Structures are given as structure tokens and as C-alpha cells.
Amino acid sequence: MTSVLCVFRCKAGADDFAIGMNDVLGMHDVITQNPVAYFPLFVSVPEERLTRDAFKKLCVTHRSVDGSNKAVEEEDTLYSWEVFLLNVEG
């Protein structure tokens, strides 16, 4: 029963994470549709260390025109993405 409670306690956060990842180029959908390609990022492989640069190489960012409303939102998203990458590396 404890493990079930833990899963459901984390589910809201996991769902928010998936929504946020989809806000950034539909990344959650891309990852779930291509799980083998992203397997090394989410599964610990002793010979390979997941680094910020290795994770970042898998993603390409296409930015909106500077000064547009979208560009302002993208700046916030990219900042959060960089924080996430630093946490992954840590």
C-alpha cells in the first residue's frame, strides 16, 4: 500500500512535468514515441555519465523573434531548461 501512495503522491508532479516538457517542443511526446533513443538519458548506465552537454545535444531550440511575446516566454522556459540540465548533471 505504501508504494501505491508514493506513486499517486508523485503523479501530480509527474503530470506537471510531462505538460511542461510538451510545452517545450513537445518533448514529452517525442521522448515517449522514441524511448530507445532517449533510454540512456533516463536509465543509469555505469559506463556512461549523463552530462548537461550530452543531454543538450539531443535537443534543438528554435527561438521566436527577439522582442515578441513568445520570445519573452521562451526566455523563462530556457532558463528553467538550463536549471533542469544543471540538476541532471548534479
Kinemage of the C-alpha trace (Angstrom):
@kinemage 1
@onewidth
@group {chain A} dominant
@subgroup {mainchain}
@vectorlist {calphas} color= white
{ca met a 1} P 0.000 0.000 0.000
{ca thr a 2} L 2.872 2.373 0.774
{ca ser a 3} L 4.280 2.107 -2.754
{ca val a 4} L 0.858 2.897 -4.230
{ca leu a 5} L 0.604 6.010 -2.066
{ca cys a 6} L 4.086 7.075 -3.148
{ca val a 7} L 3.173 6.686 -6.837
{ca phe a 8} L -0.009 8.707 -6.504
{ca arg a 9} L 1.701 11.346 -4.370
{ca cys a 10} L 4.258 11.825 -7.174
{ca lys a 11} L 1.738 11.540 -10.036
{ca ala a 12} L 0.642 15.185 -9.982
{ca gly a 13} L 4.255 16.313 -10.182
{ca ala a 14} L 4.985 13.819 -12.968
{ca asp a 15} L 1.916 15.004 -14.880
{ca asp a 16} L 3.008 18.643 -14.481
{ca phe a 17} L 6.474 17.679 -15.683
{ca ala a 18} L 5.009 15.975 -18.778
{ca ile a 19} L 2.868 19.032 -19.550
{ca gly a 20} L 5.877 21.309 -19.133
{ca met a 21} L 8.026 19.111 -21.350
{ca asn a 22} L 5.322 19.190 -24.018
{ca asp a 23} L 5.273 22.983 -23.804
{ca val a 24} L 8.908 22.851 -24.930
{ca leu a 25} L 8.770 21.480 -28.469
{ca gly a 26} L 6.503 18.603 -27.456
{ca met a 27} L 9.474 16.898 -25.785
{ca his a 28} L 7.445 14.520 -23.627
{ca asp a 29} L 5.674 13.171 -26.718
{ca val a 30} L 8.980 12.936 -28.604
{ca ile a 31} L 10.594 11.011 -25.754
{ca thr a 32} L 7.651 8.647 -25.257
{ca gln a 33} L 7.433 7.989 -29.021
{ca asn a 34} L 11.183 7.294 -29.255
{ca pro a 35} L 12.030 5.666 -25.939
{ca val a 36} L 15.052 3.726 -27.220
{ca ala a 37} L 16.772 6.910 -28.410
{ca tyr a 38} L 16.319 8.551 -25.005
{ca phe a 39} L 16.908 5.428 -22.914
{ca pro a 40} L 20.485 6.412 -21.938
{ca leu a 41} L 19.227 9.716 -20.548
{ca phe a 42} L 16.795 8.199 -18.097
{ca val a 43} L 18.445 4.900 -17.215
{ca ser a 44} L 21.749 4.808 -15.400
{ca val a 45} L 24.454 3.100 -17.409
{ca pro a 46} L 27.648 2.768 -15.373
{ca glu a 47} L 29.990 3.298 -18.355
{ca glu a 48} L 28.260 6.495 -19.443
{ca arg a 49} L 27.866 9.624 -17.369
{ca leu a 50} L 24.884 11.786 -18.176
{ca thr a 51} L 26.193 15.288 -18.600
{ca arg a 52} L 24.493 18.570 -19.276
{ca asp a 53} L 26.139 18.789 -22.707
{ca ala a 54} L 25.158 15.224 -23.687
{ca phe a 55} L 21.515 15.899 -22.798
{ca lys a 56} L 21.559 19.292 -24.504
{ca lys a 57} L 22.902 17.808 -27.771
{ca leu a 58} L 19.713 15.768 -28.132
{ca cys a 59} L 17.551 18.885 -28.301
{ca val a 60} L 17.473 21.696 -30.830
{ca thr a 61} L 15.949 25.036 -29.890
{ca his a 62} L 14.212 27.241 -32.425
{ca arg a 63} L 13.593 30.666 -30.964
{ca ser a 64} L 10.944 33.253 -31.790
{ca val a 65} L 11.849 36.748 -32.925
{ca asp a 66} L 13.502 38.815 -30.175
{ca gly a 67} L 11.078 41.218 -28.528
{ca ser a 68} L 7.980 39.176 -29.295
{ca asn a 69} L 5.708 37.914 -26.514
{ca lys a 70} L 6.717 34.348 -27.344
{ca ala a 71} L 10.409 35.247 -27.033
{ca val a 72} L 9.820 36.546 -23.503
{ca glu a 73} L 8.045 33.306 -22.523
{ca glu a 74} L 10.779 31.276 -24.203
{ca glu a 75} L 13.433 33.057 -22.134
{ca asp a 76} L 11.702 31.850 -18.962
{ca thr a 77} L 11.405 28.341 -20.379
{ca leu a 78} L 15.034 28.243 -21.495
{ca tyr a 79} L 16.158 29.454 -18.070
{ca ser a 80} L 14.171 26.628 -16.457
{ca trp a 81} L 15.627 24.193 -19.015
{ca glu a 82} L 19.172 25.250 -18.063
{ca val a 83} L 18.365 24.817 -14.365
{ca phe a 84} L 16.962 21.362 -15.143
{ca leu a 85} L 20.131 20.454 -17.074
{ca leu a 86} L 22.320 21.582 -14.191
{ca asn a 87} L 20.249 19.425 -11.822
{ca val a 88} L 20.541 16.447 -14.146
{ca glu a 89} L 24.285 16.819 -14.182
{ca gly a 90} L 24.405 17.214 -10.408
